[in-house]
Structures are given as structure tokens and as C-alpha cells.
């Protein structure tokens, strides 16, 4: 019991010191970059046109203005890019009975996603180390990439053009600001991005016997879900 009381007392003392040392208004601007990890269905292939995403990169500009020591509002403007899992597309084709022994050439562009997010920031720490928590909402624009598939053995070709979609998105995460010198700080970022996009696409396909199929127009719903892990340079204002 004594050890528990001692631990609680120690935590309270440290917390009190941290709150006392907290910046009066921890405003900041930050330039960030790092790796982007696809999550859930964004990284998988459930149809040829859905084009599963590989890990990529993200980059962003972020800034926050604070009303108090702990609460502020901010903006996050950025983008992330992911190449298409071409090998995954080939594997999916080979699981189809028609193309068990097929050889394919796949060419594609990358997924491109841009966003503008606004919302609250909650921060605590001291002049040397600050933790930021955020839950933002805004607009995400996504380009579902061009995908072209050609068979080396059969007269088969599949083409899906690039299409765009814009919808509501959510940005949530945690950031750590570590002061380097004066107002300059290093920022360690871990944040999630989530949006559900609907793409109206046109698909053309040539069957195995060489006959062209009618162009297909359809709507594909795709959840864009990623984890951004990276670093940035911050100016504490």
C-alpha cells in the first residue's frame, strides 16, 4: 500500500511540474514527411480494378493555434502516394481457372490522395517536450490509378482508366515535439487517415478468343485507410 501511495504521489508531482512548465500557448507550424502504410482493403485486391496499394510516402504542412495551454485548432494539408501491387494482380489472375498458367504484363500508375483537414488539438508537456493529440475532419480527393493488363499467352487485355473521387475524410493521431534549439523542434508523427471513396470507372476488356467486350461503366466503393509514420521540423510559435 505504501508503495502504491508513493507511486501516485510521484506521478502527481511530475504531472504538476509538467503542467506548470507547459507553454502558455503552444502554437506551431510543421513540415512533415515519412512512410505511408495501407490498411484494410486499401492494401488488398478484391477485383482487378480495385488495384491494391503498396506502402508509399506522405508529406504535409500542419499548423495549430491555441486558445489555452492545452486546447487549440489547426489545419493539416498534405498528400500520400502508393504504387499499385502489380504482382498481386498477376497472382489473382493466376488463381482464376482460365489463366492458371498465364503470363501477364501489368502497367499502372500510383494511387494519389490529397487532403485538407481541420479540427481540434489537445496538447500537454513542457518547453522541451510536447505531446499533441488530434481528431480532424475534412476533404480527401483520391485518384484510383490507371491499370492495364495484357496476356503474353492468350488474347486477353484489361484496361481501367484513372478516375477521381472526393469525399469526407478523418485524420487522427499523436505527435511528439522535441525541442532542438530555441523555437525549433523535431516532430515524430503517427497518424491515421480514413475516407470512403466512390469511383465511377470505365473498363474495357478483350476476352481470350480475341473478341472485344462492350465497355463497362460501374461504380466501385473503396475505403482509403492508411497509417502515416514519419518526422517533421517544427517551429513553436
Secondary structure by P-SEA (a helix, b strand, c coil): caaaaaaaaaaaaaaaaaaaaccccccccccbbbbbbbccccccccccccbbbccccccbbbbbbbccccccccccccbbbbbcaaaaaaaaaaaccccccccbbbbbbbbbbbbbbbbbbbbcccccbbbbbbbbbbbbbbbbbbbbbbbccccbbbbbcbbbbbbbbcccbbbbbbbccccbbbbbbbbbbbbbbbbbbbbbbbccccccccbbbbbbbbbbcccccbbbbbbcc
